[in-house]
């Protein structure tokens, strides 16, 4: 019997990281620390990662502040909906 499982690279990576995290937690519970980092280093890395992710999100997303920008966003959304509806009708 052959099992055919289809998954993406991202799924495999997330699953592997989850397994690693679970094994690490079990080892820490029993007094073994396999990651050679202290709490301060982990805090710095988490803080830098948080800053990096939020910076990328703020840069990538369209941040409309003025009323004209909000109108343009609504117009763009309407145009995308029209295009979507035309392609669905075909």
Secondary structure, DSSP 8 states (H G I E B T S, - for coil): --------HHHHHHHHHHHHHHHHHHHHHTT---S---HHHHHHHHHHHHHHHHHHHHHHS----SHHHHHHHHHHHHHHHHHHHHHHH-
